[in-house]
Amino acid sequence: MFAVYAKAPNPENPLDSLVVGERPEPEVPDGWVRVAVKAASLNMHDIWTLRGVGIKPEQFPMILGCDGAGVLDDGTEVVLHSVVNAPGWQGDDTLDPKRTLLTEKHQGTFADYVVVPARNAVPKPKELSFTEAATMGTAWLTAYRMLFVKSGLRPGQTMLVQGASGGVSTALIQLGRAAGFRVWVTGRSEEKRALAEQLGAHQSFESGARLPERVDAVFETVGKATWSHSVKSLKPGGIIVVSGSTSGPDAHAELQRVFFLQLRIAGSTMGTRDELTDLLEYVQLSGIRPQVGAELPFREAATGFRQMLDGETAGKTVFTA
């Protein structure tokens, strides 16, 4: 079958390991289902997989893509939940010490077919297109958990999103505006800041700019490049919710400011199946739809990967069959 995959880990030149070609069709274990993929979105996790981060060398070649939407063999339209738990796990999907994401152990969604545990195939709302639904399982689910499960914010409070144009960031802007938060955003370029305001941000600022006042919560996916600004932008008792570190993980902790102002730092990773179903309901009720910056056929996947690696995204990149 057709597939977009990583042939081997390549930390220095990840795109050199990207292959658009053919892979064997997957077998379907008991309790799993086969999904004919109609659309799947690109995430930074796919770049990390090409680099060999979070995956053992013996797992290659690995079909990329950790979320998507498609059709079961019986015709049911589904959205994929990307967190695969150990058999018999009870509790929060994201806290299972043996959990994996698609593309870490199990083959991913950038292919004609993917197989997942039956519980990981969530019914797709008819109101969402396959392209829109393909963004929900990773970026939008991550944003939903950060905002509604981890932050503790109340409508009317102020949130700052670091980085204006990535998939998680654009989701945070749209979700936060719809929920009644004052949404502020930083961005490196005028174009990225303009996009954020089009999506609902009340104000946008240059990266590192002094804000009009301190905020109740900061949402971090950038890491080293913005961390100091995030810490300095918080009100006493405020919270940073962090789900990524695309610019590097080794930021200065600024512990004196953290303890003196009693700041809180909360890690957040993906979300649960129940949170995904709640997110899908929320999107339907609110009428918001994801910002798709680029929609490309799977055979042009290399273009999307290059744009992400170069920081040229403006929302989600979605590949379609």
Summary of the structure (lengths in Angstrom):
residues: 321
radius of gyration: 19.0
end to end distance: 12.3
largest distance: 58.1
contacts: 1142
relative contact order: 0.16
helix: 31%
strand: 28%
